[in-house]
Each structure stands twice: as structure tokens, then as C-alpha cells.
Amino acid sequence: MSHTKPARDVYEAIADPTRRELLRLLADVDESPLHDLTVHFQMGRTAVSKHLAVLKEAGLVLDRKVGRETRYKLNAEPLREIQDWVAFYSKFWNCKMARLNQLLQEEE
């Protein structure tokens, strides 16, 4: 299995609220055709398709053709990078809050 670098940065891909909502919708189903996803937005199929293309370039969405229809599926693996990044800062803030609590208790 080859591990090629995605064409688009995961952080850039999830920066847009529409794309985050698409990921949430795809997390709730095994896969979904474009028309089922489009009904959740106040934009046309072309705009939703462009957002899906960005997610696909980042490796967050997989697609497959079924006849004339394209079905989309979440690939959550690239989100692990973000989870790891947030976890680092979570530890950072937990340490800072523990130190603050310690200082406050020492003042009492």
C-alpha cells in the first residue's frame, strides 16, 4: 500500500463550515449520493460537489461510481492528525490549569 501525500491539507479542508457539515453527514451513513447530501444545504449540486472535491483531495472522502451516480463515504483516518494536534494542546492546558489550581490553593 502506498502512502502518498494528499493533494490538499486536512486543516484547510475542514476550515470551511460546509465541509465540516458534509463530514458530519457522511459520518452518520455508510455512504451517500450527491443529491442526498445537497438537500441539507442552501446551495446547488455543483457547489456541494466542489466542497466534496476539496474533502476528497485531502483524503477525507472516498467516492465510487454506481451507474451514473457518485456515492461518497467518509474516510476519517486523516482526521487523526488533527486529533493528535488537539491532544497535544489539551495536555498543555490541563498542565496549566493544574498549576493554576495549585497556586490558588497555596494562596489560601
C-alpha positions as CSV (number, residue, x, y, z in Angstrom):
1,M,0.0,0.0,0.0
2,S,1.4,3.4,-1.0
3,H,1.2,6.4,1.3
4,T,1.1,9.3,-1.0
5,K,0.6,12.8,0.5
6,P,-2.9,14.2,-0.1
7,A,-3.2,17.0,-2.6
8,R,-4.8,19.3,0.0
9,D,-4.0,20.0,3.7
10,V,-6.6,18.4,6.1
11,Y,-6.7,21.6,8.2
12,E,-7.5,23.6,5.1
13,A,-10.2,21.2,4.1
14,I,-12.0,21.3,7.4
15,A,-11.7,25.1,7.8
16,D,-15.0,25.6,5.9
17,P,-18.2,25.0,7.9
18,T,-20.0,23.5,4.9
19,R,-17.2,20.9,4.6
20,R,-17.4,20.1,8.3
21,E,-21.1,19.6,8.0
22,L,-20.6,17.3,5.0
23,L,-18.2,15.2,7.1
24,R,-20.8,15.1,9.9
25,L,-23.4,13.9,7.4
26,L,-21.2,11.3,6.0
27,A,-20.3,10.1,9.5
28,D,-23.9,9.2,10.0
29,V,-24.2,6.9,7.0
30,D,-22.2,4.2,5.2
31,E,-22.2,6.2,2.0
32,S,-24.4,8.8,0.3
33,P,-25.1,10.1,-3.2
34,L,-24.6,13.7,-4.0
35,H,-28.3,14.5,-4.3
36,D,-28.9,13.2,-0.7
37,L,-26.2,15.5,0.6
38,T,-27.3,18.5,-1.4
39,V,-30.7,18.7,0.3
40,H,-29.0,19.7,3.6
41,F,-27.6,22.9,2.1
42,Q,-28.9,26.1,0.6
43,M,-26.7,25.7,-2.5
44,G,-26.8,23.8,-5.7
45,R,-25.3,20.4,-6.5
46,T,-22.3,22.0,-8.2
47,A,-21.3,23.9,-5.1
48,V,-21.7,20.8,-2.8
49,S,-19.7,18.8,-5.4
50,K,-16.9,21.3,-5.2
51,H,-16.8,21.1,-1.4
52,L,-16.7,17.3,-1.7
53,A,-13.8,17.6,-4.2
54,V,-11.8,19.5,-1.6
55,L,-12.5,16.9,1.0
56,K,-11.5,14.2,-1.5
57,E,-8.3,15.9,-2.3
58,A,-7.5,15.9,1.5
59,G,-8.3,12.2,1.7
60,L,-11.3,12.8,3.9
61,V,-13.8,11.5,1.4
62,L,-13.8,8.5,-0.8
63,D,-16.1,8.2,-3.8
64,R,-17.3,5.4,-6.1
65,K,-19.4,5.3,-9.2
66,V,-22.6,3.3,-9.2
67,G,-24.1,3.6,-12.7
68,R,-24.4,7.4,-13.3
69,E,-24.4,8.2,-9.6
70,T,-21.4,9.0,-7.5
71,R,-21.6,7.9,-3.9
72,Y,-19.4,9.5,-1.1
73,K,-18.1,7.9,2.0
74,L,-16.2,9.3,5.0
75,N,-12.5,8.4,5.4
76,A,-11.8,9.6,8.9
77,E,-8.2,8.4,9.0
78,P,-6.7,11.8,8.0
79,L,-8.6,13.4,11.0
80,R,-6.2,11.5,13.3
81,E,-3.6,14.2,12.5
82,I,-6.0,16.8,13.9
83,Q,-6.9,14.7,16.9
84,D,-3.2,14.3,17.7
85,W,-2.6,18.0,17.4
86,V,-5.5,18.9,19.6
87,A,-4.5,16.2,22.2
88,F,-1.1,17.9,22.5
89,Y,-2.7,21.3,23.4
90,S,-5.2,19.6,25.6
91,K,-2.3,18.2,27.7
92,F,-0.7,21.7,27.7
93,W,-3.9,23.4,29.0
94,N,-4.5,20.6,31.6
95,C,-1.0,21.2,33.0
96,K,-1.5,24.9,33.1
97,M,-4.9,24.6,34.8
98,A,-3.4,22.1,37.3
99,R,-0.6,24.6,38.1
100,L,-3.1,27.4,38.5
101,N,-5.2,25.3,40.9
102,Q,-2.0,24.5,42.9
103,L,-1.1,28.2,43.1
104,L,-4.6,29.2,44.2
105,Q,-4.6,26.5,46.9
106,E,-1.2,27.7,48.1
107,E,-2.6,31.3,48.4
108,E,-5.5,30.2,50.7
